[in-house]
Amino acid sequence: MKCPICKSENVRVLDKRNRTKGIYRRRECEDCLTRFSTHEFVVTKSLDKHLLEMMERRK
């Protein structure tokens, strides 16, 4: 993860919360002290469909 402001990779997670639609993380850049949030979620249906299509093409 890179800081959106200074592009540093020295970012730490301050808080992590599980939500119904994914994971919410509060982060802080250790170089410029900017705080920002990320929202992570898993898309399974479209990935499964994509993998099935790829397997059918190989046959």
N, C-alpha and C positions, 0 to 999 in steps of 0.2 A: 504494500500500500504506500502510495506517495502522497505527500502533502499537496493539496490543490493550490496553495499559495507559493511556496518556495521550492516545491518538487523534491524535497528531501525524503529519504526513505526511513528516517529516524522517527517513526510514528508509533505511539503506544495506545493501547485500548484502556480507556478510563472506566467504561461501563458497558455491560452486555446484557441485553434483555431479549428473551424469546417472546415473540408475538405470534398470533395465529397465521399471519401471512409471511413470516420469516424471522430474521434476527436483526435487531437494532443495535448498533455499536456506536458509542461516543468515543472519539479519538482525539489525541492531542499530538501535535508536532513538537518534538523535543528541541528543534532548532529555532523556529520562529514563534513557538507557543500558541499557534493558531489551533482552535478547537473546531472540529467538524463532525458530522454524523454520517454513517453509512447504513444502508438498509440492504440486507441480503435475503434473497429468497430463491427457492429451488423451483425450476420449471421441469416437471417430469413428463407431462403428457406430450408435449411437442418433441422432447428428446426421444421418448419411446417411439413415436411415429417416425422420426427421422432415422433412428437405428433400424427399424423394420424396413423402411424403404431402401436403405443401404444394403441390407442383407438380401433383399429380393433382387436387387441389381446384380449382385455377385453370382447368383445362381444361373 
